[in-house]
Amino acid sequence: MRARQCLCAAGLVLLAGCAHGSSSSAKASARQAVVEAKLPELQSCWSELPADQRTRAGSLLFAVDIRRNGAVDWVTLEVDELGVPALSACAVRRIKRWRFPEDRRQTIQFGVGFAP
């Protein structure tokens, strides 16, 4: 069974209730750093939307399966409070290209909030 870990994605809008889980190792911090460093990519997904689609606030919660080599195997959108298909599709496409530190195969979760 693969481990699941929730990462807080700070930068766009900090999501309450998101935590590292039981592991607070250097590897968990490194994964957190990747997510935080890549947030501008998700912000650009939001910025590229037409203005009339950027009127609501809400969050997206992702589950990301990471291979042992750090490549993203798949991305699942677990919660979509905004209901903007172009935003969620863009975010998933971008996350699929991310690279994480090499480690065991695992699934992490993180949420990102968006606001006008």
C-alpha positions as CSV (number, residue, x, y, z in Angstrom):
1,M,0.0,0.0,0.0
2,R,1.3,3.5,-0.9
3,A,1.6,6.1,1.8
4,R,-0.7,9.2,1.6
5,Q,0.5,12.5,2.8
6,C,-1.3,15.9,2.8
7,L,0.8,18.9,1.9
8,C,-0.2,22.5,2.6
9,A,0.1,24.7,-0.5
10,A,0.7,28.2,0.6
11,G,1.0,31.1,-1.7
12,L,-2.4,31.5,-3.5
13,V,-4.7,31.0,-0.6
14,L,-3.6,29.0,2.5
15,L,-6.1,26.2,3.0
16,A,-7.1,25.4,6.6
17,G,-6.9,21.9,7.8
18,C,-4.1,20.7,5.6
19,A,-1.2,19.1,7.4
20,H,1.9,17.0,6.7
21,G,0.4,13.9,8.3
22,S,2.6,11.6,10.4
23,S,5.8,12.1,8.5
24,S,7.8,15.3,9.1
25,S,11.0,14.1,7.5
26,A,13.4,16.0,5.3
27,K,11.8,14.2,2.3
28,A,8.3,15.4,3.2
29,S,9.7,19.0,3.5
30,A,11.3,18.5,0.1
31,R,8.0,17.5,-1.4
32,Q,6.4,20.5,0.2
33,A,9.0,22.7,-1.3
34,V,8.3,21.4,-4.8
35,V,4.6,22.1,-4.4
36,E,5.3,25.6,-3.1
37,A,7.9,26.3,-5.9
38,K,5.4,25.2,-8.5
39,L,2.4,27.3,-7.3
40,P,3.1,30.1,-9.9
41,E,2.2,27.5,-12.6
42,L,-1.2,26.9,-11.0
43,Q,-1.6,30.7,-10.5
44,S,-1.0,31.1,-14.3
45,C,-3.8,28.7,-14.9
46,W,-6.1,31.0,-13.0
47,S,-4.7,34.1,-14.6
48,E,-5.3,32.7,-18.1
49,L,-9.0,32.3,-17.5
50,P,-11.4,34.9,-18.9
51,A,-12.3,37.5,-16.3
52,D,-15.9,36.3,-16.0
53,Q,-14.6,32.9,-14.8
54,R,-12.4,34.4,-12.1
55,T,-15.3,35.7,-10.0
56,R,-15.6,33.0,-7.4
57,A,-13.4,31.8,-4.6
58,G,-12.8,28.2,-3.9
59,S,-10.2,25.4,-3.7
60,L,-9.0,22.4,-5.6
61,L,-7.7,19.3,-3.8
62,F,-5.3,17.0,-5.7
63,A,-4.1,13.5,-5.0
64,V,-0.8,13.0,-6.8
65,D,0.8,9.6,-7.3
66,I,4.6,9.8,-7.4
67,R,6.8,7.2,-8.9
68,R,10.1,6.1,-7.2
69,N,12.1,8.3,-9.6
70,G,10.1,11.4,-8.6
71,A,8.0,11.6,-11.8
72,V,4.2,12.1,-11.4
73,D,2.4,8.9,-12.4
74,W,-1.2,10.4,-12.2
75,V,-3.1,13.3,-10.8
76,T,-6.7,13.0,-9.4
77,L,-8.8,16.0,-8.7
78,E,-10.5,15.0,-5.4
79,V,-12.4,18.2,-4.7
80,D,-13.3,21.0,-7.1
81,E,-15.1,23.8,-5.3
82,L,-14.9,26.2,-8.3
83,G,-16.4,24.1,-11.1
84,V,-14.3,25.7,-13.8
85,P,-13.2,22.8,-16.1
86,A,-10.6,24.9,-17.9
87,L,-8.9,25.6,-14.5
88,S,-8.9,22.1,-13.3
89,A,-7.7,20.7,-16.7
90,C,-4.9,23.2,-16.8
91,A,-3.8,22.5,-13.2
92,V,-3.8,18.7,-13.8
93,R,-1.8,19.1,-17.0
94,R,0.8,21.2,-15.2
95,I,1.1,19.0,-12.1
96,K,1.6,15.9,-14.4
97,R,4.9,17.5,-15.5
98,W,6.3,18.2,-12.0
99,R,9.2,16.2,-10.6
100,F,9.6,15.4,-6.9
101,P,12.7,14.1,-5.1
102,E,13.4,10.4,-5.6
103,D,11.8,8.3,-2.8
104,R,9.5,5.4,-2.5
105,R,6.3,5.3,-4.6
106,Q,3.6,7.2,-2.8
107,T,0.5,9.4,-3.1
108,I,0.5,12.9,-1.7
109,Q,-2.4,15.3,-1.4
110,F,-2.4,19.0,-1.4
111,G,-5.0,21.8,-1.8
112,V,-4.8,25.1,-3.5
113,G,-7.2,27.9,-3.0
114,F,-8.1,30.6,-5.6
115,A,-9.8,33.9,-5.0
116,P,-10.7,36.9,-7.3
